[in-house]
Each structure stands twice: as structure tokens, then as C-alpha cells.
Amino acid sequence: MAWIKTINEDEAAGPLAKIYDGTKRSWGGVDHIIKAHSLNMAALRSVMLFYKGLMHGDCDLSLAQREMIAVTVSVLNECEY
């Protein structure tokens, strides 16, 4: 759980609800990294644009390889997610 104030899925409205709906995971929730930006829509939009470019932009790496790098970095950072 994030240590900062966030907006939960059931409280989201308008553009935030739309972003949450588009980023829900198979377990039915939204990743904490998305929620951590929920109080600042400009920051959230920037993070989403960066993420889409990083994970789905033109690159010689496959999505699976990009995911493996992300997992490795998260483990090295002792990230719980």
C-alpha cells in the first residue's frame, strides 16, 4: 500500500476513473504506482505516456524482455510489487 494519500478505484471519477478502468489488472485492481499519481492528473498522464513509450514503443527488445528488466529492477530496489 502506498504511504501517500491516493484515490481508490471505487472513489475515482471522470478522467481518473477512465484511466483506472483502462489499467485494471487481472486481479481487479490498479497498480499502486498509478494510484500514487492519482491526486495529480498532469503527473499521471505524463507517467502513463512514459510507460507506454517504454514498454510498447519501437525497440529491439520484446515485451517479455522489457518485463524481465522491470522485474529485475524492482527486485534490486526491494520493491514489494
Steps between C-alpha positions, in 0.01 A plus 500: 500500500622850420598721792361808335139600455350339191160465339366144504326342204156529659553875564636590155289717272533665159838470323657316794228233491560460127875451554434255784257304282762479226778385734322246720698182539376143481456498880245783466697792641731779390875494566619721786736689268193626313314586820805686633437761230122510541494844663693661215344426162778679307762280667287188446460575130877555469577173678255311280650650182852411620394145592329438166806622312737298714308174495324516162708741287731409215791297634701188425396352835184291521232581754604190696860625514383844614289339772798292615708817531221671696471204738876488551514872579208464743675212678825696523306796642327266748166609358208297634306499176 
